[in-house]
């Protein structure tokens, strides 16, 4: 009887050992699955302005989808998407580029870029805004280098597209812009000549200026002109993605002519010193959005 009991006990223990072994194998497989895709690393944050220069208006875009493909020196490309936004009336997007460190025996994920201990050069010229190809306008930003030492980097990369935006009511303001700010394309006080926020600028002028039509503190304004060493300094409020032209005249009522053009915005305000205003008498200036 004792021998029989001992045999039964040994058989039972063997079954338990086998069960534990199977359980350990299941846990090991589960751990490997959890590691699939490598170890997440602090990656690269990109942000910037996207302007649509259709018709020469250079409108800052804030509605739509940005699709960006990052191409490493080897291995598969990674395609990322993010919605466009109105960020502080200055910028159009923020995009997180995830990086990860490889794990031996584990396949790389398809939505993250592989981290390297030495700097690698990545191409990022494949960009779409909606279905329209975008061009990188930030100098030298078509490629970037990244390594372990560059974790959690932040870079500004501005883009430009040339696309006619839907405008079903033909009021000169894109439907997406009207929906973003007014909630409809036919909203009360949302017409081109209306002034939703009562700041003295029509909704159409706010659209062209890149300012917010629902915020009275966001406006295109001539701030000041003052005498400084070397000439006269002109100051005005500005919005990211815009370009400006300054006209000058010796007569307030007439004869304004271009003084300087293609001045890029430096939000929240731009300044320009007219070093040619050296003669005696009055000088008058006006600033225009290009």
C-alpha positions in Angstrom: 0.0 0.0 0.0 2.8 2.4 0.8 4.5 1.6 -2.4 1.3 2.2 -4.3 0.7 5.5 -2.6 4.2 6.5 -3.3 3.7 5.8 -7.0 0.5 7.8 -7.0 2.1 10.7 -5.3 5.1 10.7 -7.7 2.7 10.6 -10.7 0.7 13.5 -9.2 3.8 15.5 -8.6 5.0 14.8 -12.2 1.7 16.2 -13.5 2.2 19.3 -11.3 5.7 19.8 -12.6 4.5 19.5 -16.2 1.7 22.0 -15.5 4.2 24.5 -14.1 6.5 24.0 -17.0 3.6 24.7 -19.5 2.6 27.7 -17.5 6.2 29.0 -17.5 6.3 28.6 -21.2 3.1 30.5 -21.7 4.4 33.3 -19.5 7.6 33.4 -21.5 5.7 33.8 -24.7 3.6 36.5 -23.2 6.7 38.4 -22.1 8.1 38.2 -25.6 4.9 39.5 -27.1 4.9 42.4 -24.7 8.4 43.3 -25.9 7.5 43.1 -29.6 8.5 46.4 -31.2 11.5 47.2 -29.1 11.9 49.6 -26.2 10.2 53.0 -26.6 12.6 55.9 -26.5 12.0 59.7 -26.1 11.8 60.7 -29.8 11.6 63.8 -31.9 8.9 66.5 -31.7 8.3 68.5 -34.9 6.1 71.6 -35.1 5.6 74.4 -37.5 3.4 76.5 -39.8 1.7 75.2 -42.9 0.8 77.9 -45.3 -1.3 77.6 -48.4 -0.1 80.1 -51.0 -2.9 79.6 -53.6 -3.7 82.9 -55.1 -0.7 84.5 -53.3 -2.7 84.9 -50.1 -0.4 82.6 -48.0 -3.1 81.4 -45.6 -2.0 79.6 -42.4 -3.8 76.2 -42.4 -5.4 74.9 -39.2 -7.8 72.2 -40.4 -7.0 68.9 -42.1 -4.6 66.0 -41.7 -0.8 65.9 -42.0 0.8 62.7 -43.2 4.6 62.5 -42.9 6.8 59.7 -44.0 10.2 59.3 -42.3 12.7 57.2 -44.3 15.7 55.8 -42.4 19.1 55.0 -44.1 18.1 51.3 -44.0 14.9 49.4 -43.1 11.3 50.2 -43.7 9.9 53.8 -43.7 7.5 55.0 -41.0 4.4 57.0 -41.9 2.8 59.2 -39.2 -0.3 61.3 -39.2 -1.6 64.1 -37.0 -4.5 66.6 -37.3 -3.8 70.2 -38.1 -4.7 72.7 -35.4 -4.8 76.4 -34.6 -2.0 76.5 -32.1 -1.9 79.9 -30.3 -2.8 81.6 -33.6 0.8 80.9 -34.7 1.4 77.3 -35.7 -0.4 74.5 -37.6 0.7 71.2 -36.2 2.7 69.2 -33.7 4.0 65.8 -34.7 5.6 63.2 -32.4 8.1 61.0 -34.2 8.5 57.9 -32.0 11.9 56.1 -31.7 12.7 52.7 -30.2 15.8 50.7 -29.3 16.0 47.3 -30.9 15.7 44.1 -28.8 17.6 41.0 -29.9 15.2 38.5 -31.4 12.3 40.8 -31.5 10.9 42.3 -34.7 10.9 46.1 -35.0 7.5 47.8 -34.9 6.1 49.4 -38.0 5.2 52.7 -36.4 8.5 53.8 -34.8 11.9 54.6 -36.1 14.9 52.6 -34.9 17.3 54.3 -32.5 21.0 54.2 -33.2 24.0 54.8 -31.0 25.7 56.8 -33.8 24.0 59.6 -35.8 22.0 58.4 -38.7 20.5 60.6 -41.5 16.8 60.3 -42.1 14.8 61.7 -45.0 11.5 63.5 -44.4 10.6 65.1 -47.7 7.5 62.9 -48.3 4.7 65.1 -46.8 1.0 65.4 -47.5 -1.5 67.9 -46.2 -4.8 66.1 -46.9 -4.1 64.7 -50.4 -1.9 67.6 -51.5 1.9 67.3 -51.6 3.7 69.8 -49.2 7.1 71.4 -49.6 9.5 71.9 -46.7 10.3 75.6 -46.6 12.6 75.5 -43.5 16.1 75.7 -44.9 18.0 72.4 -44.8 15.2 70.5 -43.1 14.6 67.9 -45.7 16.8 65.5 -43.8 17.7 65.3 -40.1 20.3 63.4 -38.0 19.3 61.4 -34.9 21.1 59.2 -32.4 20.9 58.3 -28.7 22.3 61.7 -27.9 19.3 63.4 -29.6 16.5 61.9 -27.5 13.6 64.3 -26.8 14.7 66.8 -29.4 12.4 69.5 -30.7 12.6 71.0 -34.3 10.6 73.5 -36.2 9.8 72.6 -39.8 7.5 74.9 -41.8 5.6 73.6 -44.8 3.9 75.1 -47.9 1.1 73.8 -50.1 -0.7 75.2 -53.2 -4.2 73.8 -53.0 -7.5 75.4 -53.7 -9.6 74.9 -50.5 -13.3 74.1 -50.6 -15.5 77.3 -50.4 -19.1 76.3 -51.2 -20.5 79.7 -50.6 -17.8 81.5 -52.5 -17.2 84.1 -49.7 -13.4 83.9 -49.9 -13.0 82.0 -46.7 -12.4 78.2 -46.7 -15.2 76.0 -45.5 -12.8 74.3 -43.0 -11.8 77.6 -41.5 -15.5 78.7 -41.1 -16.4 75.3 -39.5 -13.4 75.6 -37.1 -14.3 79.1 -35.9 -18.0 79.5 -36.5 -19.3 75.9 -36.5 -21.0 76.4 -39.9 -20.5 77.9 -43.3 -23.6 80.0 -42.9 -23.3 81.1 -39.3 -24.9 84.3 -38.1 -22.2 87.0 -38.0 -20.0 84.5 -39.9 -20.1 86.3 -43.3 -17.1 87.8 -45.0 -18.0 91.4 -44.2 -19.2 90.6 -40.6 -17.0 91.1 -37.6 -17.6 88.2 -35.2 -15.4 89.4 -32.4 -16.0 93.1 -32.8 -12.3 94.1 -33.1 -12.8 96.2 -36.1 -11.5 93.7 -38.7 -14.0 91.8 -40.8 -14.0 88.0 -40.8 -12.4 88.0 -44.3 -9.6 90.3 -43.2 -9.0 88.0 -40.2 -8.9 85.0 -42.5 -6.3 86.7 -44.8 -4.3 88.0 -41.8 -4.1 84.6 -40.1 -5.7 86.0 -36.9 -8.6 84.5 -34.9 -12.0 85.9 -35.9 -13.4 85.0 -32.5 -10.7 86.6 -30.3 -10.6 90.4 -30.2 -7.0 90.4 -28.9 -5.9 88.6 -32.1 -5.6 91.1 -34.8 -3.4 92.7 -37.5 -2.5 96.1 -36.2 0.0 98.9 -36.9 1.6 99.3 -33.5 4.1 102.1 -33.7 6.6 104.2 -35.7 9.4 105.9 -33.9 12.7 107.6 -34.6 15.7 105.5 -33.8 19.3 105.7 -34.5 19.8 105.2 -38.2 16.2 105.9 -39.3 12.6 105.2 -38.4 11.4 101.9 -36.9 8.0 100.5 -38.0 6.3 98.0 -35.7 3.2 95.9 -36.3 1.5 92.8 -35.0 2.1 89.6 -37.1 0.9 86.1 -37.4 3.1 83.1 -38.2 3.2 82.0 -41.9 2.5 85.5 -43.2 4.6 87.8 -45.3 4.3 91.6 -45.3 5.1 94.6 -47.5 5.8 98.1 -46.2 4.8 101.1 -48.4 6.1 104.6 -47.8 5.1 108.1 -48.8 5.9 111.7 -47.9 2.2 112.6 -48.4 -0.3 110.9 -46.1 -3.1 111.0 -48.7 -1.3 109.7 -51.8 1.9 108.5 -53.5 2.6 105.4 -51.5 5.2 103.2 -53.1 6.7 99.9 -52.0 9.7 100.3 -49.6 10.4 96.6 -48.9 8.5 93.3 -49.5 8.5 89.6 -48.6 9.1 90.3 -44.9 8.5 87.0 -43.0 6.4 87.2 -39.8 8.2 87.1 -36.4 5.1 86.7 -34.1 3.9 88.3 -32.1 5.2 91.5 -33.7 7.5 92.5 -36.5 9.8 95.5 -36.6 11.6 97.1 -39.6 14.0 100.0 -39.6 13.9 102.3 -42.6 17.5 103.4 -42.9 16.7 105.5 -46.0 14.5 107.9 -44.2 17.3 110.5 -43.6 15.8 113.7 -45.1 13.9 116.2 -43.1 10.2 116.3 -43.1 7.5 113.6 -42.5 7.4 110.0 -43.6 4.2 107.9 -43.7 4.1 104.1 -43.7 1.5 101.4 -44.2 1.9 97.7 -43.9 0.2 95.2 -46.2 -0.2 91.4 -46.1 1.2 89.8 -49.2 
